[in-house]
Amino acid sequence: MTAAPVAPRRHARVRAQIEALEESKIVEVWQLGFGRKDLIPLWVGESDLVTPPFIRQAASKALEEGRTFYSHKRGEPPLREALLGYTNRLYGTPGRPAPVDLDRIFVTSAGMNGIMMVMECLIDPGDEVVAVTPVWPNIFAAARIMGAATKPVALTLGPGGWQLDLDKLFAACGPRTRALFINSPGNPTGWMMTGAEQRAVLEFCRKRGLWLIADEVYARFVYDGRKAAPSFLEIAEAEDDLVVVNSFSKPWAMTGWRLGWLTVPRNLGDALNKVVEFNTSGTAPFLQYGALAAIAQGDGFVKEMVERCRIGRELVFQALQAAPRVTLARPEAAFYAFFKVAGVADTVRFCKDVLLKADVGLAPGDAFGPGGEGCVRLCFANSPQRLSEAMRRLTPLLG
């Protein structure tokens, strides 16, 4: 008896927005470096320091105390209280009410998780998100996952460093624009907005009824003596349609902990409560007690980290500016050198070539959108010894 033919299996489709997402060009280079023992990895945004002992010990103590149950969706109350005090100390100004109150603070499972949940709350299919580029590529991906179009507005590199044309930014916002995304201090450029630029952008968003999403993860990494970069929280009113994204990853060397926080207007609170429930149901409580120690005891460590990066910034800048094919500006903030290499059209191929020839890991500028063409990113949040060896290997390839 002949068996009946088996019909081919049909698979349900994946959403087109997900299938259309590109693999990270940074990861593409990173994967090539797996297993290379002599590699100096300067491609991702983290220090070579482990999280300080007092933070690790606080999380371990909380774990031993049994803080392993479901947590508050907005974050553990002691951590939110600490973040309230931290924010108001950093951005409070004489004669003005404290910029933030407790109802506006949400602890998130990483800064990226916070960004994604904000997109889920604010962005409809067919909306448009305008962003200043070059920028961390996950930002555009988050908007596209929601079915939104994305529109980049590129910084330009001139004699005075990276510059933003505000007229160009405002002209890019059309009738479908729902949100404006600005990362300052900037990854990958080290660009930093001025207070005057922030006031102009905030006033524009007020007039147009746009959400303003401000990624201020690198706020503490400034090198001109200030305790923090200018923040929209210093000038905004409580009812402004402003979301400020922050993270524990960079200042306290906690990249692997995946902890961040959002400062939002009160009218976004109920929506965020819902999406937290359906994304994570809250962040691991014992990790939050490590973060509490970071806020309560970690200001000295942050100052040491910033000084470490200041030394690394100068070391890398001096080495790169002497290379004949390199154009760069001294980074104002954050902890990256983002430099243009003459004659390089394909930065992914160039970074792979550097990896194989010099065992130095760099991130391709093509990953960061318009304005990143021909550039590569190097993280200088590393020891002077590691950076010196990296420059010794790298600079012969830039002649």
Phi, psi and omega in degrees: 000128181280129180291144178293140179299141180271125180293141178299142181291134176257134181254139173293146187278154170273149179305139182299325181296327179282315180299330183280348180294137179274146171296146181296129176292332176294315179295325178303318177287318182303317182297329179295336183270356181303130174086359180276111189290331185267006189292138169253103187274107180240023188267334181254165187271071175209156178281167172272006176273142172280163176303137183303149182304320185295333177283314179299319182293324179294319178293319179297319179298317179296323177295316179294331178281357176088023178278069185236011181267176177304144181253171174297138183297327179276353183116157179299133184307317180298325179289319179296321176298318179294320178293324176300310180297318180300312182297315183288329173292321185286322190241359177293145179232147180302139176079004180235141178302154177307134188292341187223147169238170192297325183297346185263001185252127176236129171276137183233161177276074182093152175299321180295321175300321177298315179299316181296319180292325176297317177300319179297326180284326194251333195254127175259156171304135181093345174292173180228137175244123178262133182223144175282129180239165358298146183209158176309124190295338180299338182296309179295323179299318180300318179293319182292326176302325180277002179084017181268154169276156179235142181229115180274146171234113191274137165293158175241146180259114180233189181302331180268010181099198180284134185230145176252129175270104183296323178299320178294320178298313183292324179293335181287344183274109183255193184294337180267357183292127181253328186211150175245127182248125180227127176253108178215128354303147194267138167253114025252359196276336189078008176293148180223128178293149171272162176300323180295319178297320179296320179297319180295318180292317180297318179295321177299315180296323176298314183294324184267353182068040181256147169285140176245117178253115185247115176270107183244035183301327184262023188303327185277348185267075175236154192235021181247016178097346178287154179282341179197159175289159174305138181236145173298336179294338180287339187238345185279157171265158185301329183270359179297147178279069185235131172241125177250126182259135177219171186207151172277347191302311192275306185295328186248017178054051184238037185302319183283352182283334181056066179225133176214187174207155178242145167245119190229162172289155184302326184289354176263351187299313183295320179296317179295322176306318182293313185287332171300314179305318187267357175258303187229342188060018178116161184263148183310122187295322182294329174293324180295330178285334168294318177296324177299318177296323178300314180291318187284326188237357195261011183293325177296320177296319179300316179298320177295320179296316179297319178295320176301317180289325177299317178296316179296321178301313183291320179299312182292318181299314181297320180291317185285323182293341177277349181281129187301328186267003188257137169237126179206159172252147175295122184300132177286329189200186186060197181222049178229145163259124180241104192234146180269138179245115182302137177087357180262118177257323181251099186286335176296313179297319180298315181294325175295320179296316177299319179301313184286329183270327188238353183056042172240128181266119178239160179257133183286134180296335179300338181289342191257009174087185182306138185099342181266357184298133178077002182252161171226155181249137177232129178271121181257020176276053186225170181294150176303325180296314180294318181292321179298317178294321178298318179293323178299322180282322190280316190300329176299336179275357183248010182278000000 
